[in-house]
Amino acid sequence: MNAYLVAATVLIAAIAPCLAVCLRGSVMEAIAALELCGTLTTLALICLAEGFHRQAYFGVALVCSVLVWIGGLVFVRFAGRLK
Amino acid sequence: MSPFNLAVTALLAAGVACEVLCALGVLVMRGPFQKLHYASAGTTVGAFFIGLAIVARETLHAGGAVEVSAGGLEVLAAVCFMFLLGPAVTILTARTARRLEHEPVEITPAELERGS
């Protein structure tokens, strides 16, 4: 197990506090936590790709970063209609 | 361990530490605006350190040789995307949260008076 796989494991574990906020917090608090979840997922995918020495997996992280950004915009757009 | 590997590992550790700190900040802080500070820092500071470590690992080789690989470019694109466009989502989230909590988004005279 190299340093990148350890880093990926820690990053995945760091998603747990964000999920707790998603479950317990208000809508906007949950969206803020969800944005950090997306960032952590993308960085974990990057670290996993480097840790397993598979360059093709970097494409997954790139697509994830774009989708997380678009997803954040959509969530915020529809959350604004709640009031 | 060579100095280069040590530097890359230190950058990686710094980035992961930043991300863990941001996750704990999102958990502990109260209110969407306080939590957004930490979520935004996770998108920029931690991502910068981790991206720098991976890009250095992918492009720099022993003897100072630089070899640009597809993997390095993809990591650079992913991190630049998060670093540059992440704050746009943060600003939009903050504006929406303010609209939900306080009706007008514009600065009120009272806020202008006290400077916050």
N, CA and C atoms of all chains as a GROMACS GRO file, in nm:
protein
  597
    1MET      N    1   0.085  -0.120   0.000
    1MET     CA    2   0.000   0.000   0.000
    1MET      C    3   0.089   0.124   0.000
    2ASN      N    4   0.081   0.203  -0.106
    2ASN     CA    5   0.168   0.320  -0.115
    2ASN      C    6   0.099   0.444  -0.058
    3ALA      N    7   0.171   0.558  -0.064
    3ALA     CA    8   0.120   0.681  -0.002
    3ALA      C    9  -0.008   0.730  -0.069
    4TYR      N   10  -0.019   0.704  -0.199
    4TYR     CA   11  -0.139   0.753  -0.271
    4TYR      C   12  -0.264   0.676  -0.231
    5LEU      N   13  -0.248   0.547  -0.209
    5LEU     CA   14  -0.364   0.468  -0.166
    5LEU      C   15  -0.404   0.505  -0.022
    6VAL      N   16  -0.304   0.535   0.061
    6VAL     CA   17  -0.335   0.582   0.197
    6VAL      C   18  -0.409   0.714   0.190
    7ALA      N   19  -0.360   0.804   0.103
    7ALA     CA   20  -0.426   0.935   0.087
    7ALA      C   21  -0.569   0.918   0.038
    8ALA      N   22  -0.589   0.827  -0.058
    8ALA     CA   23  -0.724   0.803  -0.109
    8ALA      C   24  -0.815   0.749   0.000
    9THR      N   25  -0.762   0.660   0.083
    9THR     CA   26  -0.842   0.604   0.193
    9THR      C   27  -0.885   0.714   0.291
   10VAL      N   28  -0.790   0.801   0.325
   10VAL     CA   29  -0.822   0.911   0.418
   10VAL      C   30  -0.925   1.005   0.356
   11LEU      N   31  -0.910   1.033   0.227
   11LEU     CA   32  -1.005   1.123   0.160
   11LEU      C   33  -1.145   1.062   0.156
   12ILE      N   34  -1.153   0.932   0.131
   12ILE     CA   35  -1.284   0.866   0.131
   12ILE      C   36  -1.344   0.868   0.272
   13ALA      N   37  -1.259   0.847   0.372
   13ALA     CA   38  -1.308   0.852   0.511
   13ALA      C   39  -1.358   0.991   0.546
   14ALA      N   40  -1.298   1.094   0.486
   14ALA     CA   41  -1.339   1.233   0.516
   14ALA      C   42  -1.476   1.265   0.458
   15ILE      N   43  -1.529   1.177   0.375
   15ILE     CA   44  -1.665   1.200   0.323
   15ILE      C   45  -1.769   1.178   0.433
   16ALA      N   46  -1.735   1.093   0.532
   16ALA     CA   47  -1.831   1.059   0.638
   16ALA      C   48  -1.887   1.182   0.712
   17PRO      N   49  -1.803   1.277   0.756
   17PRO     CA   50  -1.860   1.396   0.822
   17PRO      C   51  -1.954   1.474   0.730
   18CYS      N   52  -1.920   1.478   0.602
   18CYS     CA   53  -2.007   1.551   0.508
   18CYS      C   54  -2.143   1.481   0.495
   19LEU      N   55  -2.141   1.349   0.494
   19LEU     CA   56  -2.267   1.274   0.486
   19LEU      C   57  -2.351   1.298   0.611
   20ALA      N   58  -2.286   1.309   0.726
   20ALA     CA   59  -2.359   1.338   0.850
   20ALA      C   60  -2.428   1.473   0.840
   21VAL      N   61  -2.359   1.572   0.783
   21VAL     CA   62  -2.422   1.704   0.765
   21VAL      C   63  -2.538   1.695   0.666
   22CYS      N   64  -2.520   1.617   0.560
   22CYS     CA   65  -2.628   1.600   0.462
   22CYS      C   66  -2.753   1.540   0.528
   23LEU      N   67  -2.733   1.450   0.625
   23LEU     CA   68  -2.847   1.386   0.690
   23LEU      C   69  -2.914   1.476   0.793
   24ARG      N   70  -2.834   1.554   0.865
   24ARG     CA   71  -2.887   1.627   0.980
   24ARG      C   72  -2.912   1.774   0.953
   25GLY      N   73  -2.840   1.836   0.858
   25GLY     CA   74  -2.844   1.980   0.842
   25GLY      C   75  -2.962   2.028   0.758
   26SER      N   76  -2.970   2.161   0.745
   26SER     CA   77  -3.073   2.220   0.660
   26SER      C   78  -3.037   2.197   0.512
   27VAL      N   79  -3.125   2.243   0.424
   27VAL     CA   80  -3.102   2.218   0.281
   27VAL      C   81  -2.972   2.283   0.233
   28MET      N   82  -2.950   2.408   0.268
   28MET     CA   83  -2.830   2.477   0.218
   28MET      C   84  -2.704   2.423   0.284
   29GLU      N   85  -2.715   2.382   0.411
   29GLU     CA   86  -2.600   2.318   0.476
   29GLU      C   87  -2.567   2.187   0.406
   30ALA      N   88  -2.670   2.111   0.369
   30ALA     CA   89  -2.649   1.984   0.300
   30ALA      C   90  -2.586   2.006   0.163
   31ILE      N   91  -2.626   2.112   0.094
   31ILE     CA   92  -2.567   2.139  -0.038
   31ILE      C   93  -2.420   2.177  -0.024
   32ALA      N   94  -2.388   2.256   0.079
   32ALA     CA   95  -2.247   2.292   0.102
   32ALA      C   96  -2.164   2.166   0.130
   33ALA      N   97  -2.220   2.076   0.211
   33ALA     CA   98  -2.149   1.950   0.241
   33ALA      C   99  -2.137   1.863   0.116
   34LEU      N  100  -2.241   1.865   0.034
   34LEU     CA  101  -2.240   1.784  -0.088
   34LEU      C  102  -2.132   1.833  -0.185
   35GLU      N  103  -2.111   1.965  -0.191
   35GLU     CA  104  -2.006   2.019  -0.277
   35GLU      C  105  -1.869   1.969  -0.233
   36LEU      N  106  -1.848   1.966  -0.101
   36LEU     CA  107  -1.720   1.914  -0.052
   36LEU      C  108  -1.708   1.764  -0.078
   37CYS      N  109  -1.821   1.692  -0.070
   37CYS     CA  110  -1.821   1.548  -0.102
   37CYS      C  111  -1.770   1.525  -0.244
   38GLY      N  112  -1.818   1.606  -0.337
   38GLY     CA  113  -1.775   1.592  -0.476
   38GLY      C  114  -1.627   1.617  -0.493
   39THR      N  115  -1.577   1.720  -0.425
   39THR     CA  116  -1.433   1.749  -0.431
   39THR      C  117  -1.352   1.634  -0.375
   40LEU      N  118  -1.396   1.582  -0.261
   40LEU     CA  119  -1.324   1.471  -0.198
   40LEU      C  120  -1.325   1.347  -0.288
   41THR      N  121  -1.438   1.322  -0.352
   41THR     CA  122  -1.448   1.207  -0.442
   41THR      C  123  -1.352   1.221  -0.559
   42THR      N  124  -1.348   1.339  -0.619
   42THR     CA  125  -1.259   1.363  -0.733
   42THR      C  126  -1.113   1.343  -0.694
   43LEU      N  127  -1.076   1.401  -0.579
   43LEU     CA  128  -0.936   1.388  -0.535
   43LEU      C  129  -0.902   1.243  -0.499
   44ALA      N  130  -1.000   1.173  -0.441
   44ALA     CA  131  -0.977   1.031  -0.409
   44ALA      C  132  -0.956   0.949  -0.537
   45LEU      N  133  -1.034   0.980  -0.641
   45LEU     CA  134  -1.017   0.909  -0.768
   45LEU      C  135  -0.880   0.936  -0.829
   46ILE      N  136  -0.834   1.062  -0.818
   46ILE     CA  137  -0.700   1.096  -0.869
   46ILE      C  138  -0.594   1.015  -0.794
   47CYS      N  139  -0.606   1.012  -0.661
   47CYS     CA  140  -0.508   0.939  -0.580
   47CYS      C  141  -0.513   0.788  -0.608
   48LEU      N  142  -0.633   0.734  -0.628
   48LEU     CA  143  -0.644   0.591  -0.659
   48LEU      C  144  -0.579   0.559  -0.793
   49ALA      N  145  -0.601   0.646  -0.893
   49ALA     CA  146  -0.540   0.623  -1.024
   49ALA      C  147  -0.388   0.624  -1.014
   50GLU      N  148  -0.334   0.719  -0.938
   50GLU     CA  149  -0.188   0.725  -0.921
   50GLU      C  150  -0.138   0.607  -0.838
   51GLY      N  151  -0.216   0.570  -0.737
   51GLY     CA  152  -0.175   0.460  -0.650
   51GLY      C  153  -0.172   0.326  -0.722
   52PHE      N  154  -0.265   0.306  -0.814
   52PHE     CA  155  -0.269   0.181  -0.889
   52PHE      C  156  -0.189   0.187  -1.019
   53HIS      N  157  -0.124   0.301  -1.046
   53HIS     CA  158  -0.044   0.320  -1.168
   53HIS      C  159  -0.125   0.295  -1.295
   54ARG      N  160  -0.247   0.345  -1.297
   54ARG     CA  161  -0.334   0.332  -1.414
   54ARG      C  162  -0.367   0.472  -1.465
   55GLN      N  163  -0.298   0.515  -1.570
   55GLN     CA  164  -0.320   0.651  -1.621
   55GLN      C  165  -0.459   0.668  -1.680
   56ALA      N  166  -0.518   0.560  -1.730
   56ALA     CA  167  -0.651   0.570  -1.790
   56ALA      C  168  -0.755   0.613  -1.687
   57TYR      N  169  -0.730   0.582  -1.559
   57TYR     CA  170  -0.828   0.616  -1.456
   57TYR      C  171  -0.835   0.767  -1.428
   58PHE      N  172  -0.733   0.841  -1.472
   58PHE     CA  173  -0.738   0.986  -1.450
   58PHE      C  174  -0.856   1.049  -1.525
   59GLY      N  175  -0.895   0.987  -1.635
   59GLY     CA  176  -1.011   1.037  -1.709
   59GLY      C  177  -1.138   1.033  -1.627
   60VAL      N  178  -1.150   0.932  -1.542
   60VAL     CA  179  -1.268   0.921  -1.454
   60VAL      C  180  -1.274   1.041  -1.359
   61ALA      N  181  -1.158   1.075  -1.304
   61ALA     CA  182  -1.152   1.190  -1.212
   61ALA      C  183  -1.187   1.321  -1.285
   62LEU      N  184  -1.140   1.334  -1.408
   62LEU     CA  185  -1.169   1.455  -1.485
   62LEU      C  186  -1.319   1.468  -1.512
   63VAL      N  187  -1.380   1.358  -1.552
   63VAL     CA  188  -1.525   1.360  -1.577
   63VAL      C  189  -1.601   1.386  -1.447
   64CYS      N  190  -1.552   1.328  -1.338
   64CYS     CA  191  -1.617   1.347  -1.207
   64CYS      C  192  -1.613   1.494  -1.167
   65SER      N  193  -1.500   1.561  -1.188
   65SER     CA  194  -1.490   1.702  -1.148
   65SER      C  195  -1.590   1.787  -1.226
   66VAL      N  196  -1.608   1.758  -1.354
   66VAL     CA  197  -1.703   1.835  -1.435
   66VAL      C  198  -1.846   1.807  -1.390
   67LEU      N  199  -1.878   1.679  -1.368
   67LEU     CA  200  -2.015   1.644  -1.329
   67LEU      C  201  -2.050   1.698  -1.190
   68VAL      N  202  -1.952   1.698  -1.100
   68VAL     CA  203  -1.976   1.752  -0.965
   68VAL      C  204  -2.009   1.900  -0.973
   69TRP      N  205  -1.938   1.970  -1.058
   69TRP     CA  206  -1.962   2.114  -1.074
   69TRP      C  207  -2.101   2.140  -1.131
   70ILE      N  208  -2.135   2.067  -1.236
   70ILE     CA  209  -2.268   2.084  -1.296
   70ILE      C  210  -2.377   2.044  -1.196
   71GLY      N  211  -2.355   1.934  -1.124
   71GLY     CA  212  -2.452   1.891  -1.024
   71GLY      C  213  -2.473   1.994  -0.915
   72GLY      N  214  -2.364   2.058  -0.873
   72GLY     CA  215  -2.375   2.164  -0.772
   72GLY      C  216  -2.460   2.279  -0.822
   73LEU      N  217  -2.438   2.318  -0.948
   73LEU     CA  218  -2.518   2.427  -1.005
   73LEU      C  219  -2.667   2.390  -1.009
   74VAL      N  220  -2.696   2.266  -1.048
   74VAL     CA  221  -2.836   2.223  -1.059
   74VAL      C  222  -2.903   2.219  -0.922
   75PHE      N  223  -2.833   2.164  -0.822
   75PHE     CA  224  -2.889   2.157  -0.688
   75PHE      C  225  -2.920   2.296  -0.634
   76VAL      N  226  -2.825   2.388  -0.653
   76VAL     CA  227  -2.845   2.524  -0.601
   76VAL      C  228  -2.959   2.593  -0.676
   77ARG      N  229  -2.967   2.568  -0.805
   77ARG     CA  230  -3.072   2.630  -0.887
   77ARG      C  231  -3.211   2.590  -0.837
   78PHE      N  232  -3.227   2.460  -0.809
   78PHE     CA  233  -3.359   2.414  -0.766
   78PHE      C  234  -3.383   2.441  -0.617
   79ALA      N  235  -3.277   2.446  -0.537
   79ALA     CA  236  -3.294   2.481  -0.395
   79ALA      C  237  -3.345   2.624  -0.381
   80GLY      N  238  -3.309   2.709  -0.477
   80GLY     CA  239  -3.356   2.848  -0.473
   80GLY      C  240  -3.505   2.861  -0.491
   81ARG      N  241  -3.570   2.757  -0.541
   81ARG     CA  242  -3.715   2.762  -0.562
   81ARG      C  243  -3.792   2.716  -0.439
   82LEU      N  244  -3.721   2.676  -0.334
   82LEU     CA  245  -3.791   2.619  -0.218
   82LEU      C  246  -3.877   2.723  -0.148
   83LYS      N  247  -3.836   2.851  -0.152
   83LYS     CA  248  -3.913   2.953  -0.080
   83LYS      C  249  -4.014   3.017  -0.174
   84MET      N  250   1.462   0.750   0.068
   84MET     CA  251   1.367   0.830  -0.011
   84MET      C  252   1.436   0.956  -0.064
   85SER      N  253   1.424   0.981  -0.195
   85SER     CA  254   1.491   1.095  -0.256
   85SER      C  255   1.421   1.225  -0.214
   86PRO      N  256   1.493   1.338  -0.225
   86PRO     CA  257   1.429   1.466  -0.190
   86PRO      C  258   1.304   1.494  -0.272
   87PHE      N  259   1.305   1.451  -0.400
   87PHE     CA  260   1.188   1.473  -0.484
   87PHE      C  261   1.067   1.395  -0.430
   88ASN      N  262   1.088   1.268  -0.398
   88ASN     CA  263   0.979   1.187  -0.344
   88ASN      C  264   0.930   1.243  -0.211
   89LEU      N  265   1.026   1.293  -0.132
   89LEU     CA  266   0.989   1.351  -0.002
   89LEU      C  267   0.901   1.474  -0.022
   90ALA      N  268   0.939   1.559  -0.120
   90ALA     CA  269   0.861   1.680  -0.147
   90ALA      C  270   0.721   1.645  -0.196
   91VAL      N  271   0.713   1.546  -0.285
   91VAL     CA  272   0.582   1.505  -0.338
   91VAL      C  273   0.495   1.448  -0.226
   92THR      N  274   0.553   1.366  -0.142
   92THR     CA  275   0.477   1.309  -0.030
   92THR      C  276   0.432   1.417   0.068
   93ALA      N  277   0.519   1.516   0.090
   93ALA     CA  278   0.482   1.626   0.180
   93ALA      C  279   0.365   1.706   0.122
   94LEU      N  280   0.370   1.732  -0.009
   94LEU     CA  281   0.259   1.803  -0.074
   94LEU      C  282   0.129   1.724  -0.063
   95LEU      N  283   0.140   1.594  -0.085
   95LEU     CA  284   0.022   1.506  -0.076
   95LEU      C  285  -0.035   1.507   0.066
   96ALA      N  286   0.054   1.496   0.163
   96ALA     CA  287   0.009   1.495   0.304
   96ALA      C  288  -0.056   1.629   0.340
   97ALA      N  289   0.003   1.738   0.292
   97ALA     CA  290  -0.055   1.870   0.320
   97ALA      C  291  -0.194   1.883   0.259
   98GLY      N  292  -0.209   1.835   0.136
   98GLY     CA  293  -0.340   1.842   0.071
   98GLY      C  294  -0.444   1.758   0.143
   99VAL      N  295  -0.406   1.637   0.181
   99VAL     CA  296  -0.501   1.550   0.252
   99VAL      C  297  -0.537   1.610   0.388
  100ALA      N  298  -0.438   1.667   0.457
  100ALA     CA  299  -0.466   1.730   0.586
  100ALA      C  300  -0.564   1.846   0.570
  101CYS      N  301  -0.544   1.925   0.465
  101CYS     CA  302  -0.637   2.037   0.438
  101CYS      C  303  -0.779   1.984   0.415
  102GLU      N  304  -0.790   1.876   0.338
  102GLU     CA  305  -0.923   1.822   0.307
  102GLU      C  306  -0.991   1.768   0.434
  103VAL      N  307  -0.915   1.700   0.518
  103VAL     CA  308  -0.972   1.647   0.643
  103VAL      C  309  -1.017   1.763   0.732
  104LEU      N  310  -0.934   1.866   0.738
  104LEU     CA  311  -0.969   1.985   0.818
  104LEU      C  312  -1.097   2.049   0.766
  105CYS      N  313  -1.109   2.057   0.635
  105CYS     CA  314  -1.229   2.117   0.575
  105CYS      C  315  -1.352   2.032   0.604
  106ALA      N  316  -1.338   1.899   0.596
  106ALA     CA  317  -1.451   1.811   0.626
  106ALA      C  318  -1.495   1.827   0.771
  107LEU      N  319  -1.398   1.836   0.862
  107LEU     CA  320  -1.433   1.857   1.003
  107LEU      C  321  -1.496   1.994   1.024
  108GLY      N  322  -1.446   2.093   0.951
  108GLY     CA  323  -1.504   2.227   0.960
  108GLY      C  324  -1.648   2.230   0.914
  109VAL      N  325  -1.677   2.159   0.806
  109VAL     CA  326  -1.816   2.150   0.757
  109VAL      C  327  -1.904   2.082   0.861
  110LEU      N  328  -1.848   1.985   0.932
  110LEU     CA  329  -1.926   1.914   1.034
  110LEU      C  330  -1.951   2.001   1.156
  111VAL      N  331  -1.850   2.075   1.199
  111VAL     CA  332  -1.857   2.145   1.328
  111VAL      C  333  -1.925   2.281   1.317
  112MET      N  334  -1.898   2.354   1.210
  112MET     CA  335  -1.948   2.492   1.201
  112MET      C  336  -2.101   2.496   1.190
  113ARG      N  337  -2.156   2.609   1.232
  113ARG     CA  338  -2.302   2.624   1.230
  113ARG      C  339  -2.343   2.716   1.115
  114GLY      N  340  -2.448   2.680   1.048
  114GLY     CA  341  -2.503   2.765   0.942
  114GLY      C  342  -2.438   2.741   0.808
  115PRO      N  343  -2.512   2.767   0.700
  115PRO     CA  344  -2.459   2.740   0.566
  115PRO      C  345  -2.340   2.828   0.528
  116PHE      N  346  -2.337   2.950   0.577
  116PHE     CA  347  -2.229   3.041   0.537
  116PHE      C  348  -2.096   2.999   0.599
  117GLN      N  349  -2.100   2.960   0.727
  117GLN     CA  350  -1.977   2.911   0.792
  117GLN      C  351  -1.930   2.782   0.725
  118LYS      N  352  -2.024   2.694   0.694
  118LYS     CA  353  -1.986   2.567   0.631
  118LYS      C  354  -1.930   2.590   0.491
  119LEU      N  355  -1.985   2.689   0.420
  119LEU     CA  356  -1.937   2.718   0.284
  119LEU      C  357  -1.792   2.762   0.283
  120HIS      N  358  -1.747   2.831   0.388
  120HIS     CA  359  -1.607   2.871   0.396
  120HIS      C  360  -1.516   2.748   0.385
  121TYR      N  361  -1.552   2.646   0.460
  121TYR     CA  362  -1.469   2.525   0.463
  121TYR      C  363  -1.486   2.443   0.334
  122ALA      N  364  -1.608   2.436   0.282
  122ALA     CA  365  -1.630   2.362   0.157
  122ALA      C  366  -1.551   2.427   0.043
  123SER      N  367  -1.549   2.560   0.041
  123SER     CA  368  -1.476   2.631  -0.064
  123SER      C  369  -1.325   2.612  -0.049
  124ALA      N  370  -1.278   2.612   0.075
  124ALA     CA  371  -1.133   2.590   0.097
  124ALA      C  372  -1.094   2.450   0.051
  125GLY      N  373  -1.182   2.354   0.069
  125GLY     CA  374  -1.153   2.218   0.022
  125GLY      C  375  -1.142   2.211  -0.128
  126THR      N  376  -1.217   2.296  -0.197
  126THR     CA  377  -1.213   2.296  -0.343
  126THR      C  378  -1.086   2.362  -0.396
  127THR      N  379  -1.028   2.452  -0.318
  127THR     CA  380  -0.913   2.528  -0.368
  127THR      C  381  -0.780   2.483  -0.306
  128VAL      N  382  -0.767   2.498  -0.175
  128VAL     CA  383  -0.636   2.478  -0.112
  128VAL      C  384  -0.592   2.331  -0.118
  129GLY      N  385  -0.680   2.242  -0.068
  129GLY     CA  386  -0.644   2.100  -0.067
  129GLY      C  387  -0.625   2.045  -0.206
  130ALA      N  388  -0.715   2.084  -0.296
  130ALA     CA  389  -0.706   2.036  -0.435
  130ALA      C  390  -0.576   2.084  -0.500
  131PHE      N  391  -0.535   2.207  -0.467
  131PHE     CA  392  -0.411   2.262  -0.524
  131PHE      C  393  -0.291   2.177  -0.481
  132PHE      N  394  -0.282   2.147  -0.353
  132PHE     CA  395  -0.166   2.070  -0.303
  132PHE      C  396  -0.163   1.929  -0.362
  133ILE      N  397  -0.281   1.863  -0.360
  133ILE     CA  398  -0.284   1.725  -0.412
  133ILE      C  399  -0.257   1.724  -0.562
  134GLY      N  400  -0.317   1.819  -0.634
  134GLY     CA  401  -0.294   1.827  -0.778
  134GLY      C  402  -0.149   1.854  -0.810
  135LEU      N  403  -0.086   1.943  -0.733
  135LEU     CA  404   0.055   1.974  -0.756
  135LEU      C  405   0.142   1.850  -0.734
  136ALA      N  406   0.109   1.773  -0.630
  136ALA     CA  407   0.187   1.652  -0.601
  136ALA      C  408   0.175   1.551  -0.715
  137ILE      N  409   0.052   1.529  -0.764
  137ILE     CA  410   0.032   1.427  -0.867
  137ILE      C  411   0.092   1.474  -1.001
  138VAL      N  412   0.072   1.602  -1.034
  138VAL     CA  413   0.127   1.653  -1.160
  138VAL      C  414   0.280   1.647  -1.157
  139ALA      N  415   0.340   1.680  -1.043
  139ALA     CA  416   0.486   1.671  -1.032
  139ALA      C  417   0.532   1.526  -1.048
  140ARG      N  418   0.458   1.435  -0.988
  140ARG     CA  419   0.492   1.293  -0.998
  140ARG      C  420   0.481   1.243  -1.143
  141GLU      N  421   0.380   1.294  -1.214
  141GLU     CA  422   0.354   1.246  -1.350
  141GLU      C  423   0.446   1.308  -1.454
  142THR      N  424   0.492   1.430  -1.429
  142THR     CA  425   0.568   1.501  -1.534
  142THR      C  426   0.718   1.509  -1.508
  143LEU      N  427   0.759   1.518  -1.382
  143LEU     CA  428   0.902   1.532  -1.352
  143LEU      C  429   0.962   1.395  -1.324
  144HIS      N  430   1.079   1.372  -1.378
  144HIS     CA  431   1.143   1.242  -1.361
  144HIS      C  432   1.286   1.264  -1.311
  145ALA      N  433   1.352   1.152  -1.283
  145ALA     CA  434   1.487   1.158  -1.228
  145ALA      C  435   1.582   1.231  -1.325
  146GLY      N  436   1.672   1.309  -1.269
  146GLY     CA  437   1.768   1.384  -1.350
  146GLY      C  438   1.711   1.514  -1.404
  147GLY      N  439   1.591   1.552  -1.358
  147GLY     CA  440   1.531   1.678  -1.400
  147GLY      C  441   1.460   1.672  -1.534
  148ALA      N  442   1.444   1.552  -1.588
  148ALA     CA  443   1.374   1.538  -1.717
  148ALA      C  444   1.224   1.566  -1.699
  149VAL      N  445   1.169   1.640  -1.794
  149VAL     CA  446   1.026   1.671  -1.792
  149VAL      C  447   0.958   1.598  -1.906
  150GLU      N  448   0.859   1.517  -1.872
  150GLU     CA  449   0.785   1.443  -1.975
  150GLU      C  450   0.636   1.463  -1.949
  151VAL      N  451   0.573   1.534  -2.041
  151VAL     CA  452   0.430   1.561  -2.024
  151VAL      C  453   0.351   1.438  -2.068
  152SER      N  454   0.274   1.384  -1.975
  152SER     CA  455   0.195   1.264  -2.006
  152SER      C  456   0.047   1.301  -2.011
  153ALA      N  457  -0.032   1.212  -2.072
  153ALA     CA  458  -0.176   1.237  -2.080
  153ALA      C  459  -0.239   1.238  -1.941
  154GLY      N  460  -0.189   1.149  -1.855
  154GLY     CA  461  -0.241   1.146  -1.718
  154GLY      C  462  -0.215   1.277  -1.644
  155GLY      N  463  -0.095   1.330  -1.660
  155GLY     CA  464  -0.061   1.458  -1.596
  155GLY      C  465  -0.150   1.570  -1.644
  156LEU      N  466  -0.177   1.571  -1.775
  156LEU     CA  467  -0.264   1.676  -1.831
  156LEU      C  468  -0.407   1.663  -1.780
  157GLU      N  469  -0.453   1.538  -1.767
  157GLU     CA  470  -0.590   1.518  -1.718
  157GLU      C  471  -0.603   1.561  -1.572
  158VAL      N  472  -0.503   1.529  -1.492
  158VAL     CA  473  -0.506   1.573  -1.352
  158VAL      C  474  -0.502   1.725  -1.345
  159LEU      N  475  -0.416   1.785  -1.428
  159LEU     CA  476  -0.406   1.932  -1.431
  159LEU      C  477  -0.540   1.994  -1.470
  160ALA      N  478  -0.606   1.934  -1.570
  160ALA     CA  479  -0.736   1.987  -1.613
  160ALA      C  480  -0.840   1.973  -1.502
  161ALA      N  481  -0.842   1.857  -1.436
  161ALA     CA  482  -0.941   1.834  -1.330
  161ALA      C  483  -0.922   1.931  -1.215
  162VAL      N  484  -0.796   1.950  -1.173
  162VAL     CA  485  -0.769   2.038  -1.058
  162VAL      C  486  -0.794   2.184  -1.096
  163CYS      N  487  -0.754   2.223  -1.219
  163CYS     CA  488  -0.779   2.361  -1.263
  163CYS      C  489  -0.930   2.386  -1.271
  164PHE      N  490  -1.004   2.288  -1.316
  164PHE     CA  491  -1.150   2.302  -1.324
  164PHE      C  492  -1.207   2.327  -1.186
  165MET      N  493  -1.165   2.246  -1.088
  165MET     CA  494  -1.216   2.264  -0.951
  165MET      C  495  -1.169   2.398  -0.893
  166PHE      N  496  -1.042   2.429  -0.916
  166PHE     CA  497  -0.982   2.548  -0.855
  166PHE      C  498  -1.044   2.676  -0.910
  167LEU      N  499  -1.069   2.680  -1.041
  167LEU     CA  500  -1.115   2.804  -1.103
  167LEU      C  501  -1.267   2.818  -1.102
  168LEU      N  502  -1.340   2.708  -1.120
  168LEU     CA  503  -1.486   2.717  -1.131
  168LEU      C  504  -1.558   2.681  -1.002
  169GLY      N  505  -1.490   2.618  -0.906
  169GLY     CA  506  -1.553   2.586  -0.778
  169GLY      C  507  -1.607   2.708  -0.705
  170PRO      N  508  -1.531   2.818  -0.699
  170PRO     CA  509  -1.583   2.938  -0.632
  170PRO      C  510  -1.712   2.991  -0.693
  171ALA      N  511  -1.736   2.966  -0.821
  171ALA     CA  512  -1.861   3.012  -0.883
  171ALA      C  513  -1.981   2.942  -0.818
  172VAL      N  514  -1.968   2.812  -0.794
  172VAL     CA  515  -2.076   2.738  -0.727
  172VAL      C  516  -2.090   2.786  -0.582
  173THR      N  517  -1.977   2.815  -0.519
  173THR     CA  518  -1.981   2.864  -0.380
  173THR      C  519  -2.056   2.996  -0.372
  174ILE      N  520  -2.027   3.087  -0.465
  174ILE     CA  521  -2.094   3.218  -0.465
  174ILE      C  522  -2.243   3.200  -0.490
  175LEU      N  523  -2.276   3.113  -0.584
  175LEU     CA  524  -2.418   3.090  -0.615
  175LEU      C  525  -2.490   3.027  -0.496
  176THR      N  526  -2.423   2.936  -0.428
  176THR     CA  527  -2.482   2.872  -0.309
  176THR      C  528  -2.505   2.977  -0.200
  177ALA      N  529  -2.407   3.063  -0.179
  177ALA     CA  530  -2.421   3.166  -0.075
  177ALA      C  531  -2.535   3.262  -0.108
  178ARG      N  532  -2.546   3.300  -0.234
  178ARG     CA  533  -2.655   3.391  -0.274
  178ARG      C  534  -2.792   3.325  -0.253
  179THR      N  535  -2.800   3.196  -0.287
  179THR     CA  536  -2.927   3.124  -0.268
  179THR      C  537  -2.959   3.110  -0.118
  180ALA      N  538  -2.859   3.078  -0.038
  180ALA     CA  539  -2.881   3.066   0.107
  180ALA      C  540  -2.926   3.198   0.165
  181ARG      N  541  -2.868   3.306   0.118
  181ARG     CA  542  -2.908   3.438   0.169
  181ARG      C  543  -3.051   3.469   0.126
  182ARG      N  544  -3.085   3.432   0.003
  182ARG     CA  545  -3.220   3.459  -0.046
  182ARG      C  546  -3.323   3.379   0.035
  183LEU      N  547  -3.286   3.257   0.074
  183LEU     CA  548  -3.379   3.174   0.152
  183LEU      C  549  -3.393   3.224   0.295
  184GLU      N  550  -3.282   3.276   0.351
  184GLU     CA  551  -3.287   3.320   0.491
  184GLU      C  552  -3.335   3.463   0.505
  185HIS      N  553  -3.292   3.550   0.413
  185HIS     CA  554  -3.332   3.691   0.416
  185HIS      C  555  -3.384   3.722   0.277
  186GLU      N  556  -3.496   3.781   0.266
  186GLU     CA  557  -3.563   3.796   0.137
  186GLU      C  558  -3.478   3.869   0.032
  187PRO      N  559  -3.432   3.993   0.056
  187PRO     CA  560  -3.357   4.060  -0.052
  187PRO      C  561  -3.211   4.014  -0.055
  188VAL      N  562  -3.156   4.001  -0.174
  188VAL     CA  563  -3.015   3.964  -0.188
  188VAL      C  564  -2.926   4.088  -0.180
  189GLU      N  565  -2.981   4.203  -0.217
  189GLU     CA  566  -2.902   4.325  -0.219
  189GLU      C  567  -2.862   4.366  -0.076
  190ILE      N  568  -2.754   4.443  -0.068
  190ILE     CA  569  -2.707   4.490   0.062
  190ILE      C  570  -2.807   4.591   0.119
  191THR      N  571  -2.848   4.566   0.244
  191THR     CA  572  -2.942   4.659   0.307
  191THR      C  573  -2.866   4.781   0.359
  192PRO      N  574  -2.934   4.895   0.376
  192PRO     CA  575  -2.867   5.014   0.431
  192PRO      C  576  -2.804   4.987   0.567
  193ALA      N  577  -2.870   4.905   0.648
  193ALA     CA  578  -2.815   4.874   0.781
  193ALA      C  579  -2.683   4.798   0.769
  194GLU      N  580  -2.676   4.704   0.674
  194GLU     CA  581  -2.551   4.627   0.654
  194GLU      C  582  -2.441   4.717   0.599
  195LEU      N  583  -2.482   4.808   0.509
  195LEU     CA  584  -2.385   4.902   0.453
  195LEU      C  585  -2.328   4.992   0.562
  196GLU      N  586  -2.413   5.027   0.656
  196GLU     CA  587  -2.372   5.116   0.766
  196GLU      C  588  -2.267   5.049   0.854
  197ARG      N  589  -2.291   4.921   0.889
  197ARG     CA  590  -2.199   4.855   0.981
  197ARG      C  591  -2.084   4.784   0.908
  198GLY      N  592  -2.088   4.780   0.774
  198GLY     CA  593  -1.975   4.730   0.698
  198GLY      C  594  -1.965   4.580   0.685
  199SER      N  595  -2.075   4.506   0.710
  199SER     CA  596  -2.069   4.359   0.695
  199SER      C  597  -2.203   4.307   0.647
   0.00000   0.00000   0.00000
